[in-house]
Amino acid sequence: MSAVGELDAAGITDPRLRASYARARALNAAHGRTYYLATLLLPPWKRAHVHALYGFARHADDIVDDLDSALTGDERAIRLQAWSARFLAALRDGVPAHAVDAQIAGGTGAGGAAGEVSVLPAVVDTIHRFALDPGHFAAFLSSMAMDLTVTGYATWEDLLVYMHGSAAVIGLQMVPLLEPVDDSALPYARDLGLAFQHANFIRDVGEDLRRGRVYLPQTSLALFGVTREHLAAGVVDGPVRRLLAFEISRARELFRAAQPGIRLLHPTSRDCMRTAFVLYQEILDEVERADYRVLERRVAVGLPRRLAVAGPALVRAARARRRGGAQISSRPPR
């Protein structure tokens, strides 16, 4: 279904909001890969709101990690701090979605370059429609700010503080859109957010190191006799392989802990999350298949495999939509 069809299904009619949602969808399609593919398994009316949440995360992340930016680290920190404060103030003050750009950035800088359509009206509209907790967005922005000053984490517990805002709350933001049977789904959503991100950390060790950051605990590195300099040399030897194998086992424990939560979601949301669950977990398989050589290249689950997983799920999702509406309300909020 096209972007127009998704917006029609969601009951979004305001032209400015439609443009903002379309921009968020384009960002998800261009950068989301597995995330975008899984989103297509949701009922059409839900997809626009998932795109909006992705667009929010992408914008904040780009402020921190845009290596092509002419901004210095200090300038990025000032920009992120100012943007975050205005965004959270807009949520606190109940600024309408259509007015949020003027409130936050005068129509420029909030969604990218001047003149570029901003994702923020779609984000705020989604927050309002689903009564999402503003605290989740504050926690996310706090973790993004950490990326500008923190280059490593001493222990797993220290890393979890960062991951709460950068990953766990992403899962918690998604829960209302996925229509859980009750709040018992929340701890599983948190664990799944952590599992997804830790899989990405393992895949992206080399890429993150080139940005000056390591998202594996220092205690893990020390356990296997690995240093940052060791990783920076780009040589995947026995200690590095054992380190990555250890962190893969940790990630798989998070996936196992999260899996029962999928059945606590509305039937029309389950295939989306099952597909994401399988494909993110297969990132770990690809790291192993590459003999842990992730310091100088990025492994990925190939498009044929992603389509092989998503294809049957599309059929199941369509069936679930036909019979799922009577079980729990699965209609767009107004």
Secondary structure, DSSP 4 states (H G I P E B T S, - for coil): --HHHHHHHTT---HHHHHHHHHHHHHHHHHTTHHHHHHTTS-HHHHHHHHHHHHHHHHHHHHHH-TT----HHHHHHHHHHHHHHHHHHHHHT--GGGHHHHHHTTSSSSSSTTSPPSHHHHHHHHHHHT--HHHHHHHHHHHHHTTT----SSHHHHHHHHIIIIIHHHHHHHHHH-BSSGGGHHHHHHHHHHHHHHHHHHTHHHHHHTT---S-HHHHHHTT--HHHHHTT---HHHHHHHHHHHHHHHHHHHHHGGGGGGB-HHHHHHHHHHHHHHHHHHHHHHHTTT--SSS-----HHHHHHHHHHHHHHHHHHHHHHTTTS--S---
